[in-house]
Amino acid sequence: MTPQIILHILKKNDALALDVIRRQAASNAVTILLIQEAADLSAADLQIANPGVAVFALKDDAKTDTHYPHIGYDEMLDHILAADRIVTW
């Protein structure tokens, strides 16, 4: 089976979502976009050990300077259009 590009749009800290993301990252290209309340989550909050998982925070929602790259709406749209599957949590 060909790996899929999966975009997870995370709106808050969600244990179920993070568990699904971790499992999917084992065999797919996974990107996480942190928006709304999730925009300020830390690496400790996410606990994603797979270095192949790309994580971005929406700059309009981020209240702190997280160590994840901040992206704008244009880049968010690029990720949406590039994804085979999109999951919003």
Buried (B, 14 or more C-beta within 10 A) or exposed (E): EEEEBBBBBBBEBBEEBBEBBBEBBEEBBBBBBBBEBBBBBEEEEBEBEEEEBBBBBBBEBBEEEBEBEBBEEEBBEEBEEEBEEBBEB
